[in-house]
């Protein structure tokens, strides 16, 4: 390359770098969209709405929550993957949309490892098997005995085919040699409504969205996935306690953007979330759902996503799970 051409190339590269830095320094200059890949009422929606307003105040622009349900989280996540890499269209990352569903669905229109820019894991939450009060079992021993006694008699609801509730329940079934029929919904909100109404007797759900129904007596908790017993449910065992440690997995709720998101934008959003969850009121609202604040680095969140994806790929292969 001749000296004049090289100088022009270096100058152009410098202009691109300066422009990128200028863009990042001014970001955001308009409202930021936060896409929730499930219907309103579920844990993903709850966490997103708790963090949106305080994050918007930190960033100086509103953070607007948009629900894009369908495909067990795939529809909303795919929208985020297709978005321009400018930081104005972000998505809530869940185990369902970035690990469980891609692991079981070969037609997932994105790669959870290469098609996103992980930004931050906001919180981790326990999962729970809960039943309608009319269900004949009220504790874990009675629950598994009832399923074994009546294979195929009962059905369970989940937030969608390929979601964390679906895969964890299928793993549970394979480890306990029980059989219940899967009824997928377009999010935890509609699934919970039908279980509370008695249309479906069992649900495998994230604890935050199920907890209000448990506290009001409209659902009966059977077993939880958590490092130890949940403070609000001291009489409910963990999957590890009942000998099912492979099912004892927490869910995560983070923020990601499309691949190629500028580092300066990633760092600004990451710092904004960390500052937002330092507010005692915000922290309490998240922890009151049964969730644990994580607020980690982009690299740490990327590692978590990969680890969960690898786990569910192994589960799908080992258990020979297929889409309904």
C-alpha positions as CSV (number, residue, x, y, z in Angstrom):
1,X,0.0,0.0,0.0
2,X,1.4,3.4,-1.0
3,X,2.1,6.0,1.6
4,X,-0.8,8.3,0.5
5,X,-3.3,5.4,0.5
6,X,-2.1,4.2,3.9
7,X,-2.5,7.7,5.3
8,X,-6.0,7.9,3.9
9,X,-6.8,4.5,5.4
10,X,-5.5,5.5,8.8
11,X,-7.4,8.7,8.7
12,X,-10.6,7.0,7.8
13,X,-10.2,4.5,10.6
14,X,-9.5,7.3,13.1
15,X,-12.7,9.1,12.0
16,X,-14.7,5.9,12.5
17,X,-13.2,5.4,16.0
18,X,-13.9,9.0,16.9
19,X,-17.5,8.8,15.6
20,X,-18.1,5.6,17.5
21,X,-16.7,7.2,20.7
22,X,-18.8,10.3,20.1
23,X,-21.9,8.2,19.6
24,X,-21.3,6.2,22.8
25,X,-20.7,9.3,24.8
26,X,-24.0,10.8,23.7
27,X,-26.0,7.6,24.1
28,X,-28.9,7.5,24.6
29,X,-30.5,10.4,22.9
30,X,-33.9,8.8,22.6
31,X,-36.0,6.2,24.4
32,X,-34.6,2.7,24.7
33,X,-36.8,-0.3,24.0
34,X,-36.5,-3.4,26.3
35,X,-38.1,-6.4,24.7
36,X,-39.6,-9.1,26.9
37,X,-39.9,-12.4,25.0
38,X,-43.0,-13.5,27.0
39,X,-46.5,-12.3,27.8
40,X,-47.2,-9.9,30.7
41,X,-47.5,-11.4,34.1
42,X,-44.5,-13.7,34.2
43,X,-41.2,-13.3,36.0
44,X,-39.4,-12.0,32.9
45,X,-42.0,-9.2,32.6
46,X,-41.9,-8.5,36.4
47,X,-38.1,-8.1,36.5
48,X,-38.0,-6.0,33.3
49,X,-40.6,-3.6,34.6
50,X,-38.9,-3.3,38.0
51,X,-35.6,-2.3,36.4
52,X,-36.9,-0.3,33.4
53,X,-37.9,2.9,35.2
54,X,-34.8,3.3,37.5
55,X,-32.5,2.4,34.6
56,X,-34.2,5.0,32.4
57,X,-33.6,7.6,35.1
58,X,-29.9,6.7,35.3
59,X,-29.5,6.8,31.5
60,X,-31.5,10.0,31.1
61,X,-34.0,8.5,28.6
62,X,-37.1,6.3,29.2
63,X,-36.7,2.5,29.0
64,X,-39.9,1.2,27.4
65,X,-40.9,-2.4,28.0
66,X,-42.4,-4.2,25.0
67,X,-43.8,-7.7,25.3
68,X,-43.1,-10.0,22.3
69,X,-44.4,-13.4,23.2
70,X,-44.3,-16.6,21.2
71,X,-42.2,-19.7,20.6
72,X,-41.1,-20.1,24.2
73,X,-39.1,-16.9,24.0
74,X,-37.8,-17.3,20.5
75,X,-40.0,-14.6,18.8
76,X,-38.8,-11.8,21.1
77,X,-35.2,-12.9,21.2
78,X,-35.1,-13.1,17.4
79,X,-36.3,-9.6,17.2
80,X,-33.5,-8.5,19.5
81,X,-30.9,-10.4,17.4
82,X,-32.1,-8.6,14.2
83,X,-32.0,-5.1,15.8
84,X,-29.5,-2.5,14.7
85,X,-26.4,-2.6,16.9
86,X,-27.0,0.9,18.3
87,X,-28.3,0.2,21.8
88,X,-31.8,1.3,21.3
89,X,-33.4,-2.1,21.0
90,X,-32.3,-4.4,23.8
91,X,-33.9,-7.6,25.1
92,X,-34.3,-9.5,28.3
93,X,-32.3,-12.7,28.3
94,X,-33.7,-15.8,30.0
95,X,-32.6,-19.4,30.3
96,X,-35.6,-20.3,28.1
97,X,-34.6,-17.9,25.2
98,X,-30.8,-18.3,25.3
99,X,-30.3,-21.9,26.5
100,X,-33.2,-24.3,26.8
101,X,-35.1,-23.4,23.7
102,X,-32.1,-23.2,21.3
103,X,-30.9,-26.5,22.8
104,X,-34.1,-28.4,21.9
105,X,-35.3,-26.4,18.8
106,X,-33.0,-26.9,15.7
107,X,-35.0,-24.2,13.9
108,X,-34.2,-21.5,16.4
109,X,-33.4,-18.5,14.1
110,X,-30.4,-17.3,16.1
111,X,-27.3,-18.7,17.8
112,X,-27.4,-17.8,21.5
113,X,-23.7,-17.6,21.8
114,X,-22.7,-15.6,18.6
115,X,-25.8,-13.5,17.7
116,X,-26.1,-11.4,20.9
117,X,-24.0,-9.1,23.0
118,X,-24.5,-10.0,26.7
119,X,-24.6,-6.9,28.9
120,X,-25.6,-7.9,32.4
121,X,-27.4,-10.6,34.4
122,X,-29.8,-8.6,36.6
123,X,-31.0,-11.4,38.9
124,X,-31.2,-15.2,39.4
125,X,-34.5,-16.8,40.5
126,X,-35.6,-20.2,41.9
127,X,-38.1,-22.3,40.0
128,X,-41.0,-24.2,41.5
129,X,-43.4,-27.0,40.9
130,X,-46.8,-25.9,42.2
131,X,-50.3,-27.3,42.0
132,X,-53.8,-26.2,42.1
133,X,-55.3,-26.6,45.7
134,X,-57.7,-29.2,44.3
135,X,-54.7,-31.5,43.4
136,X,-54.7,-34.5,45.8
137,X,-51.1,-34.0,46.8
138,X,-50.0,-31.2,49.2
139,X,-46.3,-32.1,49.6
140,X,-43.5,-33.7,47.6
141,X,-43.8,-37.3,48.8
142,X,-47.5,-37.2,48.0
143,X,-46.9,-35.5,44.7
144,X,-44.5,-38.1,43.3
145,X,-46.6,-40.9,44.6
146,X,-49.7,-39.6,42.9
147,X,-47.9,-39.2,39.6
148,X,-46.5,-42.7,39.8
149,X,-49.9,-44.1,40.7
150,X,-51.6,-42.4,37.8
151,X,-49.3,-42.2,34.7
152,X,-50.8,-40.0,32.0
153,X,-53.7,-38.8,34.2
154,X,-52.3,-35.3,34.8
155,X,-51.0,-32.4,32.7
156,X,-48.7,-29.5,33.5
157,X,-48.4,-25.9,32.2
158,X,-45.3,-24.1,31.2
159,X,-44.4,-20.7,29.7
160,X,-43.9,-22.4,26.3
161,X,-42.4,-25.3,24.4
162,X,-38.6,-25.4,24.8
163,X,-38.7,-23.0,27.8
164,X,-37.0,-23.7,31.1
165,X,-40.2,-25.0,32.8
166,X,-40.7,-27.4,29.9
167,X,-37.2,-28.8,29.8
168,X,-36.8,-29.0,33.6
169,X,-40.1,-30.8,34.0
170,X,-39.2,-33.3,31.2
171,X,-35.9,-33.9,33.0
172,X,-37.8,-34.4,36.2
173,X,-40.1,-36.9,34.5
174,X,-37.2,-38.9,33.1
175,X,-35.4,-39.0,36.5
176,X,-38.5,-40.1,38.4
177,X,-40.0,-42.3,35.6
178,X,-43.3,-40.4,35.8
179,X,-45.5,-39.1,33.0
180,X,-47.6,-36.0,32.8
181,X,-48.7,-34.2,29.6
182,X,-47.1,-30.9,28.6
183,X,-49.5,-27.9,28.0
184,X,-47.4,-25.0,26.6
185,X,-48.5,-21.4,26.8
186,X,-47.3,-18.1,25.4
187,X,-45.7,-17.1,28.7
188,X,-46.0,-17.8,32.4
189,X,-48.8,-15.3,33.0
190,X,-51.4,-17.2,30.9
191,X,-50.1,-20.5,32.2
192,X,-50.5,-19.4,35.8
193,X,-54.0,-18.1,35.2
194,X,-55.2,-21.5,33.9
195,X,-53.6,-23.4,36.7
196,X,-55.1,-21.1,39.3
197,X,-58.4,-21.5,37.6
198,X,-58.1,-25.3,37.7
199,X,-57.9,-25.8,33.9
200,X,-54.5,-27.5,34.3
201,X,-53.5,-29.0,37.7
202,X,-49.6,-28.5,37.7
203,X,-47.2,-25.8,36.7
204,X,-43.4,-25.6,36.6
205,X,-42.6,-21.9,36.8
206,X,-40.2,-19.3,38.0
207,X,-40.9,-18.5,41.7
208,X,-41.4,-14.7,41.4
209,X,-44.4,-15.0,39.1
210,X,-45.9,-18.0,41.1
211,X,-45.2,-16.5,44.6
212,X,-48.2,-14.2,44.8
213,X,-50.5,-17.1,44.0
214,X,-48.7,-19.3,46.6
215,X,-48.9,-16.6,49.2
216,X,-52.7,-16.1,48.6
217,X,-53.3,-19.9,48.8
218,X,-54.3,-20.2,45.2
219,X,-51.3,-22.5,44.4
220,X,-49.6,-25.1,46.6
221,X,-45.8,-25.2,46.3
222,X,-44.3,-28.7,46.1
223,X,-40.6,-28.4,45.4
224,X,-38.1,-25.6,44.5
225,X,-34.9,-25.3,42.6
226,X,-32.6,-23.1,44.7
227,X,-29.2,-23.4,46.5
228,X,-31.1,-23.8,49.8
229,X,-34.7,-23.5,51.0
230,X,-36.4,-20.3,50.1
231,X,-37.0,-18.0,53.2
232,X,-40.6,-17.5,52.3
233,X,-41.2,-21.2,51.8
234,X,-39.4,-22.8,54.7
235,X,-41.4,-26.1,54.5
236,X,-40.8,-26.7,50.8
237,X,-37.7,-28.8,49.9
238,X,-35.3,-28.2,47.1
239,X,-34.8,-30.6,44.3
240,X,-31.4,-31.4,45.7
241,X,-33.0,-32.4,49.0
242,X,-35.3,-34.9,47.3
243,X,-32.4,-36.5,45.4
244,X,-32.8,-34.7,42.1
245,X,-29.9,-32.3,42.0
246,X,-29.8,-32.2,38.1
247,X,-33.1,-30.3,38.3
248,X,-31.9,-27.9,40.9
249,X,-31.1,-25.1,38.5
250,X,-31.9,-21.3,38.9
251,X,-33.1,-19.1,36.1
252,X,-31.4,-15.9,35.1
253,X,-32.9,-12.5,33.9
254,X,-30.4,-10.3,32.1
255,X,-30.1,-7.7,29.4
256,X,-28.5,-8.3,26.0
257,X,-28.4,-6.6,22.6
258,X,-27.6,-7.7,19.1
259,X,-24.1,-8.7,18.2
260,X,-21.6,-5.9,17.5
261,X,-23.0,-3.6,20.2
262,X,-20.3,-1.0,20.9
263,X,-18.3,-1.6,24.1
264,X,-19.0,1.9,25.3
265,X,-22.7,1.4,25.1
266,X,-22.5,-2.0,26.8
267,X,-20.5,-0.5,29.6
268,X,-22.9,2.4,30.0
269,X,-26.0,0.1,30.3
270,X,-24.1,-2.3,32.6
271,X,-23.1,0.6,34.9
272,X,-26.7,1.9,34.7
273,X,-28.2,-1.4,35.9
274,X,-25.7,-1.7,38.7
275,X,-26.5,1.8,39.9
276,X,-30.3,1.1,39.6
277,X,-30.1,-2.0,41.8
278,X,-28.1,-0.2,44.4
279,X,-31.3,1.7,45.2
280,X,-32.7,0.0,48.3
281,X,-36.3,0.2,47.0
282,X,-35.4,-1.4,43.6
283,X,-33.3,-4.1,45.4
284,X,-36.1,-4.9,47.7
285,X,-38.7,-5.1,44.9
286,X,-36.5,-7.6,43.1
287,X,-35.7,-9.6,46.2
288,X,-39.3,-9.6,47.4
289,X,-40.1,-11.8,44.3
290,X,-37.7,-14.4,45.6
291,X,-34.9,-13.4,43.2
292,X,-31.2,-12.8,44.1
293,X,-29.4,-9.7,42.7
294,X,-26.5,-10.7,40.5
295,X,-25.4,-7.6,38.5
296,X,-22.3,-9.1,37.0
297,X,-20.0,-8.1,34.2
298,X,-20.7,-8.7,30.5
299,X,-18.0,-11.4,30.3
300,X,-19.4,-13.2,33.3
301,X,-22.9,-13.1,31.9
302,X,-21.6,-14.4,28.6
303,X,-20.0,-17.3,30.4
304,X,-23.3,-18.0,32.2
305,X,-25.2,-18.2,29.0
306,X,-22.7,-20.5,27.4
307,X,-22.7,-22.8,30.5
308,X,-26.5,-23.1,30.6
309,X,-26.7,-23.7,26.8
310,X,-24.1,-26.5,27.2
311,X,-26.1,-28.1,30.1
312,X,-29.4,-28.1,28.2
313,X,-27.8,-29.5,25.0
314,X,-26.6,-32.4,27.1
315,X,-30.0,-32.8,28.7
316,X,-31.8,-32.8,25.3
317,X,-29.3,-35.3,23.9
318,X,-29.2,-37.6,27.0
319,X,-33.0,-37.7,27.4
320,X,-33.7,-37.7,23.6
321,X,-36.1,-34.7,24.0
322,X,-38.0,-33.5,21.0
323,X,-40.3,-30.6,20.3
324,X,-44.0,-31.5,20.7
